[in-house]
């Protein structure tokens, strides 16, 4: 998964691995654009959900995600991460098996 994220975000300063299967992707833009955020989210999800071929086996990843956007979901990095984690927790408890985007 990390390799797939790095392929999409060549500037690795936009990526962080929080542990386990939790990754953070940062997309800086001058203004909040819901359409741009949704497009980026959907593109990353498609890349991560693509079937992995390893040693003649197909591995299918289940993706759950949470999104936090500045400034609506926080002004400081720790607030944004906290709110993205809350959205992720909500996604994990939902019935949607692929992906849910949520903010505060």
Buried (B, 14 or more C-beta within 10 A) or exposed (E): EEEBBEEBBEEEEBBBEEEEEBBBBEEEEEEEEEEEBEEBBEEBBEBBBEEEEEEEEEEEBEBBBBBBBBEEBBEEEEBBBBBBBBBBEEBEEEEEEBBBBBBE
